[in-house]
Amino acid sequence: MRDIRIRAAATLVVVIGVVFACALPATAQNRWPHDAVDGFSTPTAKGFWLAFADGDVTTNGDAHFYGSAVNLPLNAPIAGGAVVREGTGYWLVAGDGGIFTYGSAHFYGSMGGARLNQPVFSMVSTRSGRGYWLVARDGGIFTFGDARFYGSAGGLKLHEPIVGITRSLSGKGYRLVARDGGMFTYGDARFYGSLPSRGINVTDVVGMARTANDKGYWIAQSDGEVEAFGQATRFRQYVAASCDPVTAIFSDPVRTGYQLVTRAGATISFGAYGPHRTGPVVKCGSSHKKHKKH
């Protein structure tokens, strides 16, 4: 188990502007692809941000643009991000543990420059917004600011790497999900089931999202399949195109619903978000899968 706390001051540069999800991508000043890797909702659930591997950030609805890392010579691709409690800023995290802050998001430390056993894959902010957890593919947890350490999977022999983290509603715990759908809970985060516990054998899980009341969660796969646990509602399934797989899932913070994010930067919504799609439609040729209506 690892509990690393680093406090540092950082000068934040706020770039003011608005970029919509349908806007053309910025030209990256690094070698990483323009692939969507994460999404996170505004506190009102009336908008969202998408983060891309090359550092680009796009907005939809009432989400405001506060800046991106697209013009930085990133040492590793962006792996995820998180929004501050008020929705007035966000963090991006790279695979090397580097943290990039925008808007009102404060810098509380990073793993950039540290020797990691496995790359960082995701992050989640504390309930107060004055700290965050980073999770590596081997299950190692790194805490910053007021984030407390409740345990990690770093000492376990995992069948598949960790691909996502969500915190409990109280902020006194978190869940990790592995690429095979295995679930690991810490603190007061409750376990409601996993893919292996249902006899589902896969290796393409991309992440999970908890319900607004934290009494359930969804686990998403790259082909668009989503399994619901606890009080999470099961919606109609989406079949992802083979050339544009699902890469992330994020949920409505106040109502029942979630959105799937595809590699090209499209979003497919379910539940409270309403049945609609935003972003590009990628055609894979005659062999591509057809989308199911939902």
PAKOLDO-870494 format. One record per residue (C-alpha): residue in one letter; x, y, z. Coordinates in steps of 0.1 Angstrom, whole numbers, padded with zeros to 4 digits, m for minus. Layout:
% residues N
<site 'a' <X Y Z>>
...
END
This chain:
% residues 294
<site 'm' <0000 0000 0000>>
<site 'r' <0012 0035 m0008>>
<site 'd' <0002 0068 0008>>
<site 'i' <0021 0096 m0008>>
<site 'r' <0012 0132 0001>>
<site 'i' <0029 0160 m0017>>
<site 'r' <0019 0197 m0012>>
<site 'a' <0031 0223 m0037>>
<site 'a' <0022 0257 m0049>>
<site 'a' <0015 0263 m0085>>
<site 't' <0008 0293 m0107>>
<site 'l' <m0024 0287 m0126>>
<site 'v' <m0030 0303 m0159>>
<site 'v' <m0067 0305 m0169>>
<site 'v' <m0075 0306 m0206>>
<site 'i' <m0110 0320 m0211>>
<site 'g' <m0132 0308 m0240>>
<site 'v' <m0158 0284 m0250>>
<site 'v' <m0153 0253 m0272>>
<site 'f' <m0182 0231 m0281>>
<site 'a' <m0181 0194 m0285>>
<site 'c' <m0186 0197 m0322>>
<site 'a' <m0157 0221 m0326>>
<site 'l' <m0127 0210 m0347>>
<site 'p' <m0099 0196 m0325>>
<site 'a' <m0069 0218 m0318>>
<site 't' <m0036 0209 m0334>>
<site 'a' <m0016 0191 m0308>>
<site 'q' <0020 0200 m0300>>
<site 'n' <0028 0164 m0289>>
<site 'r' <0028 0130 m0304>>
<site 'w' <m0003 0116 m0287>>
<site 'p' <m0035 0108 m0307>>
<site 'h' <m0066 0128 m0305>>
<site 'd' <m0085 0100 m0288>>
<site 'a' <m0112 0107 m0262>>
<site 'v' <m0101 0091 m0229>>
<site 'd' <m0125 0105 m0202>>
<site 'g' <m0156 0126 m0196>>
<site 'f' <m0170 0144 m0166>>
<site 's' <m0203 0161 m0159>>
<site 't' <m0209 0197 m0147>>
<site 'p' <m0225 0198 m0112>>
<site 't' <m0258 0208 m0128>>
<site 'a' <m0257 0178 m0152>>
<site 'k' <m0266 0202 m0180>>
<site 'g' <m0232 0199 m0197>>
<site 'f' <m0199 0180 m0197>>
<site 'w' <m0162 0180 m0206>>
<site 'l' <m0143 0155 m0227>>
<site 'a' <m0106 0149 m0222>>
<site 'f' <m0084 0136 m0250>>
<site 'a' <m0050 0118 m0250>>
<site 'd' <m0033 0147 m0267>>
<site 'g' <m0044 0171 m0239>>
<site 'd' <m0073 0186 m0258>>
<site 'v' <m0106 0194 m0239>>
<site 't' <m0140 0200 m0254>>
<site 't' <m0172 0213 m0238>>
<site 'n' <m0209 0207 m0241>>
<site 'g' <m0239 0225 m0226>>
<site 'd' <m0231 0247 m0196>>
<site 'a' <m0195 0234 m0193>>
<site 'h' <m0170 0262 m0197>>
<site 'f' <m0136 0259 m0213>>
<site 'y' <m0107 0268 m0189>>
<site 'g' <m0078 0255 m0209>>
<site 's' <m0061 0224 m0222>>
<site 'a' <m0027 0207 m0225>>
<site 'v' <m0029 0203 m0262>>
<site 'n' <m0001 0228 m0268>>
<site 'l' <0022 0212 m0242>>
<site 'p' <0050 0186 m0251>>
<site 'l' <0035 0159 m0229>>
<site 'n' <0058 0131 m0218>>
<site 'a' <0028 0108 m0215>>
<site 'p' <m0007 0109 m0229>>
<site 'i' <m0036 0123 m0208>>
<site 'a' <m0053 0095 m0191>>
<site 'g' <m0082 0112 m0173>>
<site 'g' <m0095 0142 m0154>>
<site 'a' <m0119 0155 m0128>>
<site 'v' <m0139 0186 m0122>>
<site 'v' <m0139 0208 m0091>>
<site 'r' <m0169 0208 m0069>>
<site 'e' <m0183 0241 m0081>>
<site 'g' <m0177 0232 m0118>>
<site 't' <m0154 0262 m0122>>
<site 'g' <m0123 0243 m0132>>
<site 'y' <m0108 0209 m0137>>
<site 'w' <m0077 0187 m0135>>
<site 'l' <m0061 0165 m0162>>
<site 'v' <m0038 0137 m0153>>
<site 'a' <m0012 0121 m0176>>
<site 'g' <0000 0085 m0176>>
<site 'd' <0032 0095 m0159>>
<site 'g' <0012 0110 m0130>>
<site 'g' <0016 0146 m0141>>
<site 'i' <m0012 0169 m0130>>
<site 'f' <m0025 0199 m0150>>
<site 't' <m0048 0224 m0134>>
<site 'y' <m0073 0248 m0151>>
<site 'g' <m0098 0274 m0138>>
<site 's' <m0102 0273 m0101>>
<site 'a' <m0087 0238 m0097>>
<site 'h' <m0057 0239 m0074>>
<site 'f' <m0025 0219 m0076>>
<site 'y' <m0020 0196 m0046>>
<site 'g' <0009 0175 m0060>>
<site 's' <0016 0149 m0087>>
<site 'm' <0036 0118 m0095>>
<site 'g' <0052 0135 m0125>>
<site 'g' <0089 0127 m0124>>
<site 'a' <0085 0098 m0099>>
<site 'r' <0093 0062 m0107>>
<site 'l' <0061 0043 m0112>>
<site 'n' <0056 0006 m0114>>
<site 'q' <0027 0010 m0138>>
<site 'p' <0012 0041 m0155>>
<site 'v' <m0015 0062 m0138>>
<site 'f' <m0048 0055 m0155>>
<site 's' <m0074 0076 m0137>>
<site 'm' <m0081 0102 m0110>>
<site 'v' <m0110 0113 m0088>>
<site 's' <m0114 0144 m0066>>
<site 't' <m0123 0145 m0030>>
<site 'r' <m0158 0156 m0019>>
<site 's' <m0144 0190 m0008>>
<site 'g' <m0125 0195 m0041>>
<site 'r' <m0094 0202 m0020>>
<site 'g' <m0076 0170 m0030>>
<site 'y' <m0076 0140 m0053>>
<site 'w' <m0066 0104 m0057>>
<site 'l' <m0046 0090 m0085>>
<site 'v' <m0048 0053 m0094>>
<site 'a' <m0022 0033 m0113>>
<site 'r' <m0028 0003 m0135>>
<site 'd' <m0014 m0020 m0108>>
<site 'g' <m0039 m0007 m0083>>
<site 'g' <m0015 0017 m0065>>
<site 'i' <m0033 0047 m0049>>
<site 'f' <m0016 0081 m0045>>
<site 't' <m0033 0107 m0023>>
<site 'f' <m0029 0145 m0025>>
<site 'g' <m0044 0174 m0006>>
<site 'd' <m0072 0163 0018>>
<site 'a' <m0075 0129 0001>>
<site 'r' <m0071 0101 0027>>
<site 'f' <m0057 0067 0020>>
<site 'y' <m0082 0038 0026>>
<site 'g' <m0063 0010 0009>>
<site 's' <m0051 m0001 m0025>>
<site 'a' <m0048 m0031 m0048>>
<site 'g' <m0011 m0024 m0053>>
<site 'g' <m0001 m0055 m0033>>
<site 'l' <m0025 m0078 m0050>>
<site 'k' <m0018 m0101 m0080>>
<site 'l' <m0044 m0087 m0104>>
<site 'h' <m0057 m0107 m0133>>
<site 'e' <m0061 m0075 m0153>>
<site 'p' <m0050 m0039 m0148>>
<site 'i' <m0071 m0013 m0130>>
<site 'v' <m0090 0010 m0154>>
<site 'g' <m0111 0032 m0132>>
<site 'i' <m0119 0048 m0098>>
<site 't' <m0149 0064 m0083>>
<site 'r' <m0152 0078 m0048>>
<site 's' <m0181 0071 m0024>>
<site 'l' <m0208 0098 m0019>>
<site 's' <m0194 0107 0015>>
<site 'g' <m0159 0110 0002>>
<site 'k' <m0147 0085 0028>>
<site 'g' <m0139 0056 0004>>
<site 'y' <m0135 0046 m0032>>
<site 'r' <m0139 0018 m0057>>
<site 'l' <m0115 0005 m0082>>
<site 'v' <m0125 m0015 m0113>>
<site 'a' <m0102 m0038 m0133>>
<site 'r' <m0102 m0045 m0170>>
<site 'd' <m0119 m0079 m0163>>
<site 'g' <m0147 m0061 m0144>>
<site 'g' <m0133 m0071 m0110>>
<site 'm' <m0143 m0046 m0082>>
<site 'f' <m0122 m0035 m0052>>
<site 't' <m0138 m0014 m0025>>
<site 'y' <m0121 0006 0002>>
<site 'g' <m0133 0028 0031>>
<site 'd' <m0171 0031 0032>>
<site 'a' <m0176 0023 m0005>>
<site 'r' <m0200 m0006 m0007>>
<site 'f' <m0196 m0036 m0030>>
<site 'y' <m0226 m0044 m0051>>
<site 'g' <m0211 m0070 m0074>>
<site 's' <m0187 m0074 m0103>>
<site 'l' <m0185 m0090 m0137>>
<site 'p' <m0166 m0121 m0125>>
<site 's' <m0192 m0126 m0098>>
<site 'r' <m0219 m0128 m0125>>
<site 'g' <m0198 m0153 m0145>>
<site 'i' <m0190 m0127 m0172>>
<site 'n' <m0155 m0132 m0185>>
<site 'v' <m0142 m0102 m0204>>
<site 't' <m0110 m0082 m0207>>
<site 'd' <m0123 m0050 m0223>>
<site 'v' <m0138 m0030 m0194>>
<site 'v' <m0130 0007 m0198>>
<site 'g' <m0144 0021 m0165>>
<site 'm' <m0173 0025 m0142>>
<site 'a' <m0197 0052 m0129>>
<site 'r' <m0217 0053 m0097>>
<site 't' <m0253 0063 m0093>>
<site 'a' <m0262 0097 m0079>>
<site 'n' <m0271 0081 m0045>>
<site 'd' <m0241 0059 m0045>>
<site 'k' <m0262 0028 m0040>>
<site 'g' <m0251 0012 m0072>>
<site 'y' <m0228 0016 m0102>>
<site 'w' <m0224 0007 m0139>>
<site 'i' <m0195 m0011 m0155>>
<site 'a' <m0188 m0004 m0192>>
<site 'q' <m0170 m0024 m0218>>
<site 's' <m0154 m0011 m0250>>
<site 'd' <m0181 m0028 m0272>>
<site 'g' <m0208 m0007 m0255>>
<site 'e' <m0221 m0034 m0231>>
<site 'v' <m0229 m0019 m0197>>
<site 'e' <m0238 m0040 m0166>>
<site 'a' <m0258 m0024 m0137>>
<site 'f' <m0253 m0033 m0101>>
<site 'g' <m0271 m0024 m0069>>
<site 'q' <m0298 0002 m0075>>
<site 'a' <m0283 0012 m0109>>
<site 't' <m0309 0011 m0136>>
<site 'r' <m0302 m0012 m0166>>
<site 'f' <m0308 0006 m0199>>
<site 'r' <m0309 m0006 m0234>>
<site 'q' <m0275 m0016 m0248>>
<site 'y' <m0254 0004 m0273>>
<site 'v' <m0233 m0015 m0298>>
<site 'a' <m0201 0003 m0305>>
<site 'a' <m0186 0004 m0339>>
<site 's' <m0155 m0017 m0341>>
<site 'c' <m0134 0013 m0353>>
<site 'd' <m0148 0036 m0326>>
<site 'p' <m0150 0017 m0293>>
<site 'v' <m0162 0031 m0260>>
<site 't' <m0134 0045 m0240>>
<site 'a' <m0151 0059 m0209>>
<site 'i' <m0183 0062 m0190>>
<site 'f' <m0195 0090 m0167>>
<site 's' <m0228 0095 m0148>>
<site 'd' <m0253 0122 m0140>>
<site 'p' <m0244 0136 m0106>>
<site 'v' <m0280 0143 m0095>>
<site 'r' <m0302 0119 m0115>>
<site 't' <m0302 0084 m0128>>
<site 'g' <m0283 0081 m0161>>
<site 'y' <m0249 0080 m0177>>
<site 'q' <m0230 0087 m0209>>
<site 'l' <m0207 0066 m0229>>
<site 'v' <m0177 0082 m0246>>
<site 't' <m0162 0068 m0278>>
<site 'r' <m0127 0071 m0290>>
<site 'a' <m0136 0096 m0317>>
<site 'g' <m0152 0119 m0290>>
<site 'a' <m0189 0110 m0295>>
<site 't' <m0212 0106 m0265>>
<site 'i' <m0242 0083 m0262>>
<site 's' <m0266 0091 m0233>>
<site 'f' <m0290 0070 m0213>>
<site 'g' <m0315 0077 m0186>>
<site 'a' <m0318 0113 m0173>>
<site 'y' <m0296 0126 m0200>>
<site 'g' <m0322 0115 m0226>>
<site 'p' <m0316 0092 m0256>>
<site 'h' <m0294 0112 m0278>>
<site 'r' <m0259 0113 m0293>>
<site 't' <m0234 0141 m0297>>
<site 'g' <m0202 0143 m0316>>
<site 'p' <m0188 0125 m0347>>
<site 'v' <m0202 0094 m0363>>
<site 'v' <m0174 0072 m0375>>
<site 'k' <m0181 0048 m0404>>
<site 'c' <m0160 0016 m0404>>
<site 'g' <m0170 0003 m0438>>
<site 's' <m0193 m0026 m0447>>
<site 's' <m0180 m0046 m0417>>
<site 'h' <m0189 m0021 m0390>>
<site 'k' <m0216 m0029 m0364>>
<site 'k' <m0249 m0011 m0365>>
<site 'h' <m0260 0010 m0336>>
<site 'k' <m0289 m0002 m0316>>
<site 'k' <m0316 0023 m0308>>
<site 'h' <m0321 0032 m0272>>
END
